[in-house]
């Protein structure tokens, strides 16, 4: 069978006739809808839609052959009528993700294990670090590992990273506990293409030893946030968050271990939603659209 899967994402001002116009166009071009999720944010009068549909790339058993070029031309007319911002993704074309790391291994391991299990729909062709500590993990998973020299200065360091990203034709960057602050120039170049993970306490604790600070304040919940990195430190659009309750009898060491578990889970869930095209960005915030 020559069946292929596509995902269509659409955002536009809310108005009557959107769903029928979009789905009719898919059907008229030989697509069979297998998943549809939509939401209207009434506060901003904006419509979001994610549709996954199957097609045939050759004429088989009377099935209509799907032509991406024909569909694009037909849908462009609808997009013009309704002012739709849209994209279509071929499931067989995997995005290429680089992973940035420092010395901490738990997030890197989780990403690589889940990728190996087929839970992250992407390719991971390179791991980049500012320390040599995690090279053995990259070797274990047969992924090229590069250590960059941060002593050269941030600008030169990021120039080296950019060269590697270009060499490996990277589409998106994952900061799996990469303990360096990215410059505004770098994050603007990779706008909404750098996904970061950090702890997210209630209240938040910044600086060194956040789990130590949290324990000394008697925090009752530990959390983590997966978000897009931008020029404002840890202030980018949020993709996924989670929390876990902790006990007053937990030690600082137990806080750290609990925090690692939350960070692992949140980072992978954030990446899943990104690669599944569930994440829409509008006016600096995210809308995660899924059934």
Secondary structure, DSSP 8 states (H G I E B T S, - for coil): --EEEEEEEEEEE--TTHHHHHHHHHHHTT-EEEEEEEEEETTTTEEEEEEEEEEESS-BTTB-B--HHHHHHHHHHHHHHHT-EEEEEETTS-EEEEEEE-S--HHHHHHHHHHHTT-S-EEEEEEEESSSTTHHHHHHTT-EEEE--GGG-HHHHHHHHHHHHHHTT-SEEEESS--S---HHHHHHTTT-EEEEEE--SS---SS-HHHHHHHHT-SEEEEEEEE--SSTT-S-EEEEEEEE--TT--HHHHHHHHHHHHHHHHHHHHHHHHTT-EEEETTEEEE---
